[in-house]
Amino acid sequence: MRIANHAGRAVLVVSDGKGADIATASNGRFGPDPQSVYDQWDAFTAWAATTTPVPDVDIDKSRLESPSPAPSQVVAIGLNYADHAAEAGFAPPKDLPPVFTKFASSITGPYGEIELPEGGNTDWEAEVVAIIGRTTHRISADDAWDHVAGLTVGQDLSERLLQFVGEAPQFGFAKSYPGFAPMGPWLVTPDELPDRDDLALGCAIDGETMQDGRTSKLIFSIPRTIAKLSEVITLNPGDVIFTGTPDGVGLGMTPQRFLQPGETLRTWVEGIGEMQHTFR
């Protein structure tokens, strides 16, 4: 199942370019607010499994928004690929990866323009984003996938000058400019993925590939990450987790390379889709 946020309404993606408005198809039982679907996730998926929605929405890519536009928490994981940790100059984490937040005001959709901070060095970080479907606290890794509504494509855009300006890194603050948490194009439930534990992901700038990784190389897999987070925090339905980026970021290049006005960044995840953003 694929669920899109199309112009602020929850839509079941039926085929390429066609969708069914969830509020209309369910006679108002679910939706139209995309965030509200996660609050009733078990009931919603039970309904969706037994319904044949009538396509009534022409999906316009320019009108797609984040599949979780207003989560109670945006959690992000750092240094979760060994090669990325090495290019950043850190040892791979053993017991727990760095955990930080991105402020919700940085969320944007899968297509459009993003303004670069003046005088900054903005970097790219292609990531798989997990969206929570059930209240999650103190669960095991074996049970974690049952708490995931689905996955989507994400970019953990990062302004590196601000990130390293002080005595300690400013992870969340430097990664929360407007538009610095794009997600989309839609949520895909794990059962629809070719292998939920081994997905190709990457990004390209103006056609030049910058990152090309696989989630099977995560140090902390998606279920293990969720289990570790749930030891401390309670994850709520609709919360999003940026699960980490593979190597190939601009910070680790020689010479370093950062996003420039006019460039277009395409980001993809196998079995889910892609995003595309132009910078100004």
Solvent accessible surface area in square Angstrom, and as a share of the most:
residue,aa,sasa,rsa
1,M,44,0.20
2,R,65,0.24
3,I,8,0.04
4,A,1,0.01
5,N,1,0.01
6,H,13,0.06
7,A,40,0.31
8,G,33,0.32
9,R,100,0.37
10,A,0,0.00
11,V,2,0.01
12,L,12,0.06
13,V,25,0.15
14,V,64,0.37
15,S,58,0.37
16,D,146,0.76
17,G,40,0.38
18,K,72,0.31
19,G,0,0.00
20,A,0,0.00
21,D,11,0.06
22,I,0,0.00
23,A,11,0.09
24,T,83,0.48
25,A,36,0.28
26,S,9,0.06
27,N,146,0.75
28,G,53,0.51
29,R,140,0.51
30,F,1,0.00
31,G,20,0.19
32,P,58,0.36
33,D,71,0.37
34,P,8,0.05
35,Q,26,0.12
36,S,31,0.20
37,V,1,0.01
38,Y,4,0.01
39,D,103,0.53
40,Q,74,0.33
41,W,22,0.08
42,D,76,0.39
43,A,40,0.31
44,F,0,0.00
45,T,40,0.23
46,A,64,0.50
47,W,35,0.12
48,A,17,0.13
49,A,88,0.68
50,T,117,0.68
51,T,37,0.22
52,T,128,0.74
53,P,30,0.19
54,V,114,0.65
55,P,58,0.36
56,D,78,0.40
57,V,25,0.14
58,D,103,0.54
59,I,25,0.13
60,D,62,0.32
61,K,119,0.51
62,S,90,0.58
63,R,131,0.48
64,L,8,0.04
65,E,70,0.31
66,S,3,0.02
67,P,5,0.03
68,S,0,0.00
69,P,44,0.28
70,A,67,0.52
71,P,10,0.07
72,S,79,0.51
73,Q,53,0.24
74,V,6,0.03
75,V,4,0.03
76,A,1,0.00
77,I,4,0.02
78,G,14,0.14
79,L,25,0.13
80,N,0,0.00
81,Y,8,0.03
82,A,48,0.37
83,D,88,0.46
84,H,13,0.06
85,A,0,0.00
86,A,71,0.55
87,E,49,0.22
88,A,28,0.22
89,G,68,0.65
90,F,90,0.37
91,A,83,0.64
92,P,64,0.41
93,P,19,0.12
94,K,175,0.74
95,D,111,0.58
96,L,101,0.50
97,P,5,0.03
98,P,46,0.29
99,V,67,0.38
100,F,24,0.10
101,T,72,0.42
102,K,3,0.01
103,F,114,0.47
104,A,53,0.41
105,S,95,0.61
106,S,0,0.00
107,I,28,0.14
108,T,45,0.26
109,G,8,0.08
110,P,0,0.00
111,Y,51,0.19
112,G,41,0.39
113,E,111,0.50
114,I,6,0.03
115,E,103,0.46
116,L,24,0.12
117,P,24,0.15
118,E,180,0.81
119,G,69,0.66
120,G,27,0.26
121,N,45,0.23
122,T,3,0.02
123,D,0,0.00
124,W,0,0.00
125,E,9,0.04
126,A,0,0.00
127,E,2,0.01
128,V,1,0.00
129,V,0,0.00
130,A,0,0.00
131,I,0,0.00
132,I,0,0.00
133,G,3,0.03
134,R,99,0.36
135,T,84,0.49
136,T,0,0.00
137,H,73,0.33
138,R,184,0.67
139,I,33,0.17
140,S,54,0.35
141,A,40,0.31
142,D,137,0.71
143,D,70,0.36
144,A,0,0.00
145,W,23,0.08
146,D,91,0.47
147,H,30,0.14
148,V,9,0.05
149,A,1,0.01
150,G,0,0.00
151,L,0,0.00
152,T,0,0.00
153,V,0,0.00
154,G,0,0.00
155,Q,0,0.00
156,D,1,0.01
157,L,1,0.00
158,S,0,0.00
159,E,6,0.03
160,R,13,0.05
161,L,93,0.46
162,L,42,0.21
163,Q,5,0.02
164,F,84,0.35
165,V,106,0.61
166,G,40,0.39
167,E,182,0.81
168,A,67,0.52
169,P,60,0.38
170,Q,78,0.35
171,F,59,0.25
172,G,12,0.12
173,F,125,0.52
174,A,0,0.00
175,K,5,0.02
176,S,15,0.10
177,Y,67,0.26
178,P,105,0.66
179,G,11,0.10
180,F,0,0.00
181,A,0,0.00
182,P,0,0.00
183,M,0,0.00
184,G,0,0.00
185,P,4,0.03
186,W,46,0.16
187,L,0,0.00
188,V,0,0.00
189,T,9,0.05
190,P,18,0.11
191,D,121,0.63
192,E,82,0.37
193,L,16,0.08
194,P,88,0.55
195,D,72,0.37
196,R,99,0.36
197,D,65,0.34
198,D,41,0.21
199,L,0,0.00
200,A,23,0.18
201,L,0,0.00
202,G,0,0.00
203,C,0,0.00
204,A,4,0.03
205,I,3,0.01
206,D,97,0.50
207,G,74,0.72
208,E,101,0.45
209,T,78,0.45
210,M,20,0.09
211,Q,2,0.01
212,D,110,0.57
213,G,9,0.08
214,R,92,0.33
215,T,6,0.03
216,S,66,0.42
217,K,136,0.58
218,L,18,0.09
219,I,47,0.24
220,F,0,0.00
221,S,42,0.27
222,I,6,0.03
223,P,15,0.10
224,R,97,0.35
225,T,2,0.01
226,I,1,0.01
227,A,11,0.09
228,K,55,0.23
229,L,11,0.05
230,S,0,0.00
231,E,101,0.45
232,V,122,0.70
233,I,52,0.26
234,T,56,0.33
235,L,0,0.00
236,N,52,0.27
237,P,33,0.21
238,G,0,0.00
239,D,0,0.00
240,V,0,0.00
241,I,0,0.00
242,F,0,0.00
243,T,2,0.01
244,G,1,0.01
245,T,3,0.02
246,P,3,0.02
247,D,58,0.30
248,G,15,0.15
249,V,1,0.00
250,G,0,0.00
251,L,37,0.18
252,G,30,0.28
253,M,59,0.26
254,T,139,0.81
255,P,118,0.74
256,Q,98,0.44
257,R,68,0.25
258,F,22,0.09
259,L,7,0.03
260,Q,91,0.41
261,P,91,0.57
262,G,57,0.54
263,E,22,0.10
264,T,34,0.20
265,L,1,0.00
266,R,90,0.33
267,T,0,0.00
268,W,52,0.18
269,V,4,0.02
270,E,62,0.28
271,G,29,0.28
272,I,3,0.01
273,G,28,0.27
274,E,57,0.26
275,M,0,0.00
276,Q,77,0.34
277,H,3,0.01
278,T,45,0.26
279,F,2,0.01
280,R,139,0.51
